């Protein structure tokens, strides 16, 4: 029984780590622009598919990872430049709908640029499963987890230690004040899109050896990532990670202990319960309206 | 839809209308080409079905036309892409009849699109050769509708007869939650008693799940499971067999005919080693015995298709190959391109040796296949190896 439970935990964090990274991207853009970017999962898809095709053409893996991440980042920049920035001043809901449209558009383009097949990347450290108390996990899942940890740490250092990072925080907390002290808020929001897309792209690449990649993988990732971000608290990076892992664990335990047919329902049930009790999410800050 | 798209569609419709009026002039109708329609899911979630089917029908048409056509008449194809959407398929089906005036229809990549188009062709009395898997398409028999793929029941029966030969009687079913997998799961459960097979454990997975170790953990926990059968299609079964290897499970594993592709073996990255599946003869290629009646057509189709597209053949293209050739053979035998005569001749098809199976249509059987089209294969060293039949 212990083995079974450990296996559920390992399965949960394998799946959850990817959700967490996508949720982190949601958080970043939400903080900078108050937009929930539903093209977030498509960044992951762009990253993974680009890396697959670049590495298939004989380029070393490390370079393929960089190119894939850069392609996702570029997509993020284009999304900001040609959609979000053009529509600035529109209500947030309009911008969210815009990102949904952008997601569909990116999917369509990816279908033409790449192809419609499923792809996989070779795992970085082989495919010998690691045994933990009789349960097993693939080395690549640990890579995803470590990658997630590095990204979170890097992001925390960036926002707390660098002027640009602090500027991002400032712009998200009070856009008007940031304008007034002479910050170029548009550049900062653009930067948030680029970083968030790069994180999404990297997540897609890290996970591709485990979850496989295809042109239409983004939609579900967006939904799960959004759910994870809501669960953890929209706007809280630590919450995004927590929410992602929790979502993965609930799916694994629900599927394993109760019924795999209702696995997704458990996840959404838990989210509903959490949002009833704590509408701001687990680690989210209570929004206060000033009078 | 953007402006260019709309304009593009507009011109296409105008063009089609102009062509229709042109061909309707009686002088042209006699010597004009034979118009065959195809509504396929070339893009969208079912593109893995429609894409090879489109390539196959185009290749075969070129081959026939290069030889001078059928009875001296060239074939003209009218292909529409429904994107896997049943509503779009129905619209295109109407267009094939009203505007394009096709004499036969070969297509319908999925059960969903086929079922929505079926009444259209029944009403218009145009023969419809479908590529849909489900049995409902031809049962009860509909006068104008035929289909080429084996049913899921036949896949289950093939798996179960192999299990029986290995003296395994209690199985776990781990099925996908998509339409294909659900249907196959139901058929397997229904047909299991016929082979004295007991389903002692059932699990499921979503088509986009990325980890199935919890389900496998549960299966491992059941001591009476002797084999695992996985009705499923797409990427999820590939991940499942990877997890199977990751968890070092040793129970005999059966996957479905839905993943009978080299792509599956590649995606499974070694996880599929030792797994068995029912596969159409096509996939065995030159591993078919020299005296196998299907060997010649299989080798010919495989060679031509791979040379033309640079991609490996798939069972889905094979459904089109057999369906299209049965229709063109029927036109040839009927010496006419009148829809009713084509239909009668398709129904009179006897021992047509296709790449997917050997067909004998009757007024009550519009699929015309038995279990011989399926062969049980085992995946070894990244390739299929036929498992000798035990009776």
HADDOCK unambig.tbl for C-alpha pairs under 7 A between the chains (distance, minus, plus):
assign (segid A and resid 4 and name CA) (segid B and resid 217 and name CA) 6.04 0.50 0.50
assign (segid A and resid 7 and name CA) (segid B and resid 213 and name CA) 6.96 0.50 0.50
assign (segid A and resid 7 and name CA) (segid B and resid 214 and name CA) 6.75 0.50 0.50
assign (segid A and resid 8 and name CA) (segid B and resid 214 and name CA) 5.54 0.50 0.50
assign (segid A and resid 11 and name CA) (segid B and resid 211 and name CA) 6.39 0.50 0.50
assign (segid A and resid 11 and name CA) (segid B and resid 213 and name CA) 6.23 0.50 0.50
assign (segid A and resid 11 and name CA) (segid B and resid 214 and name CA) 6.86 0.50 0.50
assign (segid A and resid 15 and name CA) (segid B and resid 210 and name CA) 6.66 0.50 0.50
assign (segid A and resid 15 and name CA) (segid B and resid 211 and name CA) 6.68 0.50 0.50
assign (segid A and resid 118 and name CA) (segid B and resid 235 and name CA) 6.81 0.50 0.50
assign (segid A and resid 119 and name CA) (segid B and resid 267 and name CA) 6.95 0.50 0.50
assign (segid A and resid 120 and name CA) (segid B and resid 267 and name CA) 6.27 0.50 0.50
assign (segid A and resid 129 and name CA) (segid B and resid 246 and name CA) 5.53 0.50 0.50
assign (segid A and resid 136 and name CA) (segid B and resid 246 and name CA) 6.64 0.50 0.50
assign (segid A and resid 136 and name CA) (segid B and resid 247 and name CA) 6.01 0.50 0.50
assign (segid A and resid 211 and name CA) (segid B and resid 210 and name CA) 4.80 0.50 0.50
assign (segid A and resid 252 and name CA) (segid B and resid 214 and name CA) 6.02 0.50 0.50
assign (segid A and resid 255 and name CA) (segid B and resid 214 and name CA) 6.49 0.50 0.50
assign (segid A and resid 255 and name CA) (segid B and resid 215 and name CA) 6.91 0.50 0.50
assign (segid A and resid 256 and name CA) (segid B and resid 214 and name CA) 4.68 0.50 0.50
assign (segid A and resid 256 and name CA) (segid B and resid 215 and name CA) 5.81 0.50 0.50
assign (segid A and resid 256 and name CA) (segid B and resid 218 and name CA) 6.56 0.50 0.50
assign (segid A and resid 260 and name CA) (segid B and resid 203 and name CA) 5.85 0.50 0.50
assign (segid A and resid 260 and name CA) (segid B and resid 204 and name CA) 5.41 0.50 0.50
assign (segid A and resid 260 and name CA) (segid B and resid 205 and name CA) 6.50 0.50 0.50
assign (segid A and resid 260 and name CA) (segid B and resid 215 and name CA) 6.72 0.50 0.50
assign (segid A and resid 261 and name CA) (segid B and resid 203 and name CA) 6.94 0.50 0.50
assign (segid A and resid 261 and name CA) (segid B and resid 204 and name CA) 5.35 0.50 0.50
assign (segid A and resid 261 and name CA) (segid B and resid 205 and name CA) 6.78 0.50 0.50
